Amino acid sequence: MLKRLFLLNMLLPALAVLPGTKVEAADVTIVGKITAASCTVNPVLAGGQEVNLGTLGRTRFQNAGDAGDWKSFSLSLTNCPAGTSQSTITFSGTPAGAGGSLFANTEPAASAAANMAVQMAKDADHSAVLSNGNTMTVNVDGATNTATFPLAARLYTPAGNVGAGLVSSNVLVNFTYQ
């Protein structure tokens, strides 16, 4: 039996190179996807978080650069996966004016306050104004797996001579973590 097996092993390579023998190959692509668990954004609200800047008299906004009081708020991440060390948020919204440091009043024109915008900043001292496309990075607390982004917003007029009406500005905040 060993002789037959030896003979068969000798003939197979020889048959593979005989004229008229066809050899074919196929590519095999192997794919997969690895996903990371995500943090939970708080507060979790169906329509997002609303920051109410209050009702102010239009006479407070008669000159370019007039502004309301800062209203502090925060966005938090909880339940971050173990090993997550930092999180970055990117702000995007409709900029008001050429400088891009304000977010436009996107209230429909019929009810919008004329010449009014929203200004956002990091909450610590309000000196770091946030513009469309800006990012902010905070460390994730490894013991609690949480991160907090302290923010603030206020009403601001880039042109003065504000007309009475509503102010609404939508700012999309995208979170990335590492």
N, C-alpha and C positions, 0 to 999 in steps of 0.2 A: 504494500500500500504506500509506503514511503517513497518508493521509486516512481509510482504513478503521479503522486503529488509533485515530486521534483520535476518530472517530465512536463506536467501541465504548467507549472510555474515557468519553465523554460520556453514553452511554446506561446504563451499569452503575449509577452512583449514582442515576439517576432510577428505575430498576427497583426498587432497594432500598426506596424509599419509596412504592411503589404500594400502594393498599389491598389487603389480603389477603396481603401479603408477610409472611412470618414470619421473625423474627430470633431466633436462640438464642445463648446464651453458656454457657460451662462454666468452672468454677474448676479451676485446675491447682495442686496442692500439690506442691512439690518438697522432699524431705527428705534428710537425710544425717546422718552421725555422725562426729565427730572423736574419736579416742581417743589418749590419751597413753601412751607406753610406761611400764611400771612398773619400779620398783626390785625387786631380788631381796632377800627377807628371809632373813637368816642368823642362827642356823643354821636350815637347812631340814630339818625333821624331820617324819615322817609324822603323828605325833600332837601336834606342837607341841614346845615346849621344856620340859623338866622341870628344876626347881630342887630339889635334895635338901637339905632343912634338917637332916637328920641325925636321930639318935635321942637324945632327952634324957629324963632322969628326971622324973617328974611332980612330985617334991618341989620342983623349981625353979619351979613355976608355982602356988603356993598362994595368992598374993595378987593382987587386981586390978591390972593393969598390969605384971605380971611378964612378961619377954620372953626369948627366946633370942638368940643372937648373930646379927648381920646376915650374910647370905650374899650376896656380890656376884655379879652376872651381867650380861650385856649382850645387847641385841638390836641387830643391825646391818643396814643396808641397803647393798647393793653394786650395781654396774651401773646406777646411776640415770641417766636420760636427761640429756644435756648441757643445761645451763640450769636444772636443778633446784637451787633455792637453800636450801630448808628442808623439813623433814619434821616432822609432828606425829603423835603417837600418842595415842589415847584408850583409857583403861582401862575395862572393864566386867566386872562379876562380881557375885556375890551378896553384898551388904553384910552384915556382922555387926553387929547392934545398931542403935540409933537414930542414932548419930553418923555412921555410914557411912564411917569412916576405916579400917575393917578389912574384910577379905574373909572370908566365912564358911567354916567347915569343911563342905564338901559331901560328905564321906565318908558312906556309908550309916550310919544310926543304930546298927545292931548292932555296927559295928566302929569307930565314931568316938570320938575323944578328946573327952570332955565339956568344955564351957567353953573351947574353944580356937579361935583364929582365926589368920589370916595378915595381917601388916602389910607393906606395900611402901613403898619410898621411892626418891627419886633418890639415886644412889650417892655423890655427892660428899661430903656430910657427914651424910646421913640425916635432916636437919632438915626436908626437904620430903616429908612423908608423902603418899602417893598414895591417893586414895579412888576409889570407883566414880564414873565420869564425868569424872575429872580428865584433863587433857591435859598433854603434855610436848613441847616443840618444840626441835629441834636444827638447826644449820646443816649443809648438805650440802657436803662438801669438793669444790670445783669441779675440782681437779686429779685427784682419785682417784674422783670420783663416788660417794662413800660417806658414810654417816652412822652414828654409834654412839650408842645410848641406854644410858648406864650406870645400872643399877638394883640394888636390893638387896631382900631379903625376910627375914622372920624370923617365928618362932612367937610368939604374943602371947595372953595371956589377959585378956579384959575383965572377968571376974568372979572369977578365982581358983578354988581348989578343983578343979583339973583332974583329970579321970578318965583312966586309961590308955586308949590306943587310937590309931588312925591319924588323920592330918591330911591333907586333900587340898582344894585350892581351885583352881578354874579361873578364870583371868582372861583375857578376850578382849582382844586388843590390835589396834586398827584403825589402819592407817597412811594418812595423806594427805600428799601432797607438792605443792610449788609451785615 
